[in-house]
Amino acid sequence: MSVVLTEFADGIATITINRPEARNAVNRAVAQALADAIDEFEARPDIAVGILTGAGGTFSAGMDLKAFADGEHPVLPGRGFGGLTERPPAKPLIAAVEGWALAGGFELALACDLIVAATDAKFGLPEVKRGLIAAGGGVLRLPKTLPYQLAMEIALTGDTLGAVRAHQFGLVNAITEPGQAIRTAEALAARIAENGPLAIRGTKQVLSQAIRYTDADAFRAQLEIVRTINTSADALEGARAFAEKRPPVWRGA
C-alpha cells in the first residue's frame, strides 16, 4: 500500500501520510510521495485547497530515525523535510492533526496555512532533548505564530504543547473531538473552495509574505498580484453573480 494516499474531490485535495505502524514517521519514500502529491495538488485547476493528515490517529512522529540510521535522509533538495517544509504549495494547505505532531511532524503542520486539531492532540519540537535543532522550519515558523516567550519555552525545553492551549494562542484554528479533525478540516476547506481560485491563491501569496515587509514595501509587493486578480474574468463573474443574486461560476482565469 502507498505510504501516501491522495483523494481529489469537490475542489479539495486530501493527502494522508499512511504509515500508521510507524506513527507516520517520515522516511525518504514518504518525502518523495508527499512531494509528488503536492505537485499534483498544485497542477490540478479543479482543486483550490488541500488537507494534510496522517492515518491511524497520529499526524506524524517526525523523521524515521531507524531509516535515518540506515543512511536515509527524508529531505529533498529545494523542498526540505518531507518534500514540503522549504517549499509549501502556492495553494492553501490545512493540517488535520490527531494524536502526535512531533519534531518533523510538527514542522510539517507549521508549513501548512491552517491547523485543525483534536482536543487531545499534542505538538512539540523535542530536538533539543537529543542535542539537535529543529532545522526543518520549526524554530523559524514557531515565533511567527506564537508569542516569543512561549515559542522559546517550547523550543528550548522540548516539551509538548496541547491542542487546547495551542488554540488559545492562535496556533490552531479549530479544535474538535478526537477522531473528528479531518471532518472539521473538510468543512473549513469547503468554505475556502467556494471562493474564486485565483483570489484564493493570490490572497495566500500576499498574506504569507506580508510579515517580511514594511507597509510601504508590502503595498508595492502586492500591486502586480492584486492587479492581475482584480482584472480577471473571475473578478467580473464575482461582481455579476452578486448583482444577479446567484452563486458564481469560477473559471480560474
N, C-alpha and C positions, 0 to 999 in steps of 0.2 A: 504494500500500500504506500502511496506517496507520502513523503514527510511533510508536505504542504498541500492542503486542499483548497480549491478555489470554487466559488459559485458566483455567477453573474446574473442578476435579475432585478427588474424594476429600477434601473439606474444605480444599483448598489453592487459593489464587489465585496464578497466576504472571503477573507484569506485566513486560513486556520493552520497554525503550526500543529502537526499531527505526530507527535512523539510522546504520547501520554505516559508510556512506560519509563521514559527518561525525564519526566516533568517538563517536557517540551524544551529540553536543553538544545542549544543551537550548535550544530556541527557544520562542516563545510557543505554537506548536501542540503541542509536546511537553508543556509545562507544563499546558496545558488538558486534554490527553488523559490525562496522569498523574492529575490531579485527578479526572477522570471515572472512571478505572479504580479509584482509591482509594474513591470514593463507592460504586461497585458492590460492591467487596470488602466494605466496611463494611455495606452494606444486605442482603447475602445471608445468611440464617440458616444455610445449609448450609456456609458457609465460615468456618473458625476461624483460619486463619493465612495470611499472604501471603509471596511471594518477589518481590523486585525485582531485575532483572538487565538486562544490555544485550546486544544482538545483535552477532555478528561478532567476538567475542573481546575486546571492550572494554566496561567498565562504563559510564563516561561521562567525557568530557573536560571537562565543566562547561558553562558558558554558551557559546552560539553567538555568538562575537564578531562574525562577519560580520552576523548578524541584528541584534545589538545596535547595530552601527554604522549600520544602516539604520533605527534607531528602535524596534526590538522590545525588549520587556522581559519576560523569562520568569519574572516574579514576579507571583503572583496575590494580590490583597488578602485579608488574613486567613489566607492559606495559605503564603505565602513562595515561595522559589525552587523552580521545578519543580512548584508546586502541592502541596508536601509539607513543606518544612523547618520552617515555623512551626506546622503543624497535622498532625502524624503521626496515623495511624489509631489508634483505640482498640484494635483487634486487633493482635497481634504481627506484625511485618514483618521478614523476613530479607533481607539484601543478599547476592546471589551475585555475587562480583566476579572477573572475568577481566581481565587487562591493566591498564589505567589507570583509577583513580578520582581525578581531579584537580579541584581548585578546587570548583565547584558539584557535580561528580560525587562528590567525597569528602563533601561536605556532605549529599548525598542518602543516602549509605551511613551516615553518622553519625546521620541521622534515623531509621534502622532500629534495631531492637532487638537483632539479632544479625547477625554478618557471617561469611560463609564465603568464603574467597579461595583462588585458585590460588597455588602457591608463587612464581610469577614476577609476581604482581600487585604494583602499586605505588600507594601513596596519597600525596597531597600537597596542600598549600594554597599554591600559588605566587603568590597575590595580591600579597604584598609586593614581589615582583620587578617588578610593574607599578605600584607605588605605591598599592596598594589594601589594604583589609582584607577578610578572609573573613567577610562580614556575613550569610551565609546559614546561620548556626549553627555554622560551623567553629570559630571561636575561643571560642564558648560551650560547645560539647559536648566538644571535644578534652580539656580538663583534667579533665572528669568521667570520662574513660575511661583516659587515660594519666597517668603521673606528671607532676607540674607541670613539672619541668625539661625532660623530653622533649617535652611539648606545646609549651613555649616554643621549644625548638630548631626544631621542625617549622614552627611558625607564623612565627617571626622570620627563619629562613633561606629558607623557601620550598622547601627540599629535600624529596625524596621519602622515604618510609618503605616498605621492602619488607614483603611479607606475612609472611615468616618472623619477622622482628623484631617486627612488629605482633602476631603470635600470642604471642610470648614475653611481651609486656607486657599481654596480655588484650584488645587492641582487636579482634582476630579470634578467633572461637570455634573455627574449624576451618580447617585448610589442606589443600589437595588437589592432585593432579597437574593441570597445565594442561589445560583443557578439561573438567574434572570438577566445577567449582564448583556448577553447577546441580544435578547429581545428588546431591552431598553436602547441598546446601541442601534438596532434596526429601526426603531421608531424615530430616533434622532436623525439617523441617516435619511430616512424617508422625508422628514421635514426639510432637510437640505436639498435632496434630489428634486423636490418640487420646483426649485428655482432655476433661473437661467444658467446653463452650464458655463458659458463664457464668464458670466458675472461671478459665479462660484469660484472659478479658478483664479480670476483676476483679483477678487477680494482676498483670497488666501495669500496671493503673491504680495500684495501691498501690505497686508496686516502682518505677515510673518517677517517682513523686512523693516517694518516701521521702527522697531527698537534700535536699529542701527543709526538712525538719522536724527538731526535736529528737525524742528518743524519745517523750516525753510527748505532744507535738503529733501525732506520727505515729500513735500508738495511737488518739487521738481521731479523726484524719482517716480512718483505715481502718474505723472502727466500723460505719458505715452500709453500706459496701460489703460487708464481711465478713458482717454480719447478713443482708443480702439474699441472698447466695450460699449461706450455710450453712443457710438455711431453705428453699431452693428444692427443687423436685421432683428436679432433677439430683443434689443432695446426698443426698437419700434414696435415689435409684436407685444412686448410687455405693456407699453402705453396703450396700444389699441385694445388689448384684452381687458385692461382696467376700464377703459371708456365704454366698452361694449358689454361689460359685466359677464365675462366668460373666462374660463381657465386659459392661460397662454399655451400656445403650441410652440415649444422651443425647437430651433433648428441647429443650435450650436454654431451659429455663424452671424 
